Amino acid sequence: MQEIILSGEWLAITGRTLAVSGIALAVAVLLGLPAGLALAVSRRFPARRMVLTIIHTGMAQPPVVVGLVVALSLFRGGPLGFLGWMYTVPGMVIAQTVIALPLVIGLTAAGVAQLDPNLVMQLRSLGASSVQLGVLLLRQAKLSVLAAVMAGFGGALSEVGAVMMVGGNIRGQTRVLTTAVVQYTRQGHFEAAVLLGLVLLTIAFAINFVFTRLQQGAAK
């Protein structure tokens, strides 16, 4: 543990963890909020029930399966192999995005679907554009939207199986807090594992504390 502290390795691992999970969450939110909104509003979409079933299945997808699929896609012979992202940070971002995206879509769709159905008609009758309509609906469902963001962040930050498969847990390159805890535990370096575990819990608590305060403020 002393080596990790003195060398500053834990800071590098923590920074890499925040970068990977932060980018993955940003991508999941940018894609997931509009997708969830569209699923909630487009009630006449023929395949809507099937799409929602797929999204709900994705919310409970095993991370190791995500890791396998992403890894097969990123390997040299895979469809995304030309990117050269296997065992890299961008590859880990893809894996975490795939995990977080269904959570954001599903919870956003559920939150917007609970709004008064007449609200959409009223807003459209007032001349609201598609963008304005989307923004207003998301504001009305802001508690659910914040819950969706919190769930997406939690799914990305706590993930270990997929990022280990895709990133390879390479020291100084792709090692993040979750994979480092697993690595040091396997090696019998329990003090180092506990230290990094506490760092991970502190990050999760701090960010969720901020989200909770925002959620409580939005409920007033």
N, C-alpha and C positions, 0 to 999 in steps of 0.2 A: 504493500500500500504506500509505503514511503516513497518508492520509486515513482509511482503514478503522481503523487502530490508534487514532489520536487521537480519532476520533468515537465509538469504542466500538461501531461497527457489527458487528464480528466477534463481540462478546459477545452482542448481540441475536440474530444469526443462529445462534450456537451454542445459546443458550437455546431458541430456537424449534425447532431441530433435535431437541434432547433431549425437548422437550415433545411434539412430534408423534410421534416414534418411540416414546417411552415410553408414551404413551396407546395407540397402535396395538398395541404389544406386549402391554400389559395386557389389552386387549379380546381379542386373538388367543389369549392364554393362558386367559382365563376361558371362552372359547367352545371353544377347540381341545382342551384337556385332556379335558373330559367327552366331547366328540365322538369323539376318538381312542380313549378308553377304551371307549366304547360300541361302536365298530366292531370293536375287538379282542375284546370279550367276546361280542357278539351274533353268533356264528358261524352261527346258523340264520336270520338276517335274509335274506330272499329276494334283495333287491337289493344285498346287501353287496359282491359283487364289482364291480358297476357303480359303486357309490359310491366304493369304493377306487380304481378306475380314474380316476374324475373327480378325486379328491383328488390322486393321483399326477400327473395331467396338470397340475393347478393348481400343484404344486410347481415345475414348469418353465415356467409361463406367462410369456409376454413382458410385461414391465412396461408397455410402450406400449399393449398390448391392454387391460390392466387400466385404464390411464388413459383410454382411449377409452370403455370400458364405463361407468366411473364418471362420466366427463364427460357422456355422453349421458343418464345417469340424473339428474344434478344440473342440467342445463340447464333453463331455464324451462319448456320443453315436456316435460321428462322426468318419470318417475314420482316422483322425489324433488325436483323443481324447486321445490315449495312451501316447502322448507326454506331456500332462498336460500344454500346452502353452496358454490356454485361460486365459485372463486377466493377461498376462505377456508381457514383452518387446519382446521376440522372436515372439510371436503371432502378435504383432504390426509390426515387421519387415516383416513378411510374407505378411500382408495386404498392406504395402507400396510397397513391391517388385512387387506384382500383379498389382498395379497401374502404377508403373514406367516401368515395363518390356515391355508392348506393345508400349510405346512411344519410347523406345530405339530401339526396333526391327524395327518398322515402319519407323522411320526417317533414320536409318542406311540403310535399304533396298532401300529406295527412293534415298538416296545419292549415293550409289554404282551403282544403276541401271542407273543413269545419265552419268556414265563414258562411254567412247568409247567401244563398244562391242568387237572390235578387240583387245583391250588391254589384255583381258583374254587369247585369242589365242596366242598373241605374248609372253606373259609371260610363258605360258605352253610350247611353242615351244623352249624357252630358257632353259627349264629344271627346272622351278620353282616347288617346291613341293607344296602340298596343303596349308601347314602352311605359306610358303613364299608368295604364291599367295594371301592368305588372308591378310597378313600383308601389302603387297604392295598396294592392293586395298583399304584397310582402310586408308593408308597414302594418297592415291590419293583423297579420299573422306573425308579428315580430317575436312573440314569445316562442313560437314553434320554430321560427327561423334560427333564433339563438340556440335553441336546443339542438337543432340540426348541425349547427357549426360546432357546438361543444362535442357532440357525438362523433362528428368527423375528425375532430382534433384528437379525441381520445383513442379512436380506432387507429389513427396514423401513429401517434406517439408511442402507444403500447405494443405495436406490432414487432414481432421478433422473427417468426418463421420465414415469412416472405422476404424480408430484407436480408436475412442471412443467406437464403438461397440465391437471391439475385445479386447481392453485394459481396458475398464471400467473406464478410467480417475481416477484411484486410486491415491490419494495424497501420494507422496513419493515413488511411485512404477511405475505407468504407465502414470502419467500426463505429457504431453508435452505442448509446447507453444500454439499450436492451440486449444487443448482441454481446457487448462487453461484459455485462452481468453474467450471461450464460457462459462466456469464455472463461472468466476468472473463477466461476463456481466449479467448472469442470477441472480446472487446474488446481483446485484446492486453495486458491487465494481468496478466502472468504471475507477478509477484512476489506479488500479492494472491491469485491462484489457488493458488499453492504454499503460502502461509501458511494458507489455509483448508483446503487438502488435508491439511496436517500436523495441523491441529486435528482434522479428521475421523478421521484415522488414530490419533491419540492417544486419542480417545474410544473408538474401536473396540477398541484394544489394552487400555485400562484396564478396560472392562466385560467383555471376553472373558477377561482375566486373572482377574477375580473369579469368573466362571462356571467357569473351568478349575480354580481352587483348590477351589471347591465340589464340582466333579465328582471331583477327586482325593480329596477328603476323604470323599465318599460311597462311593468304591470301596474304602476301607480297612475 
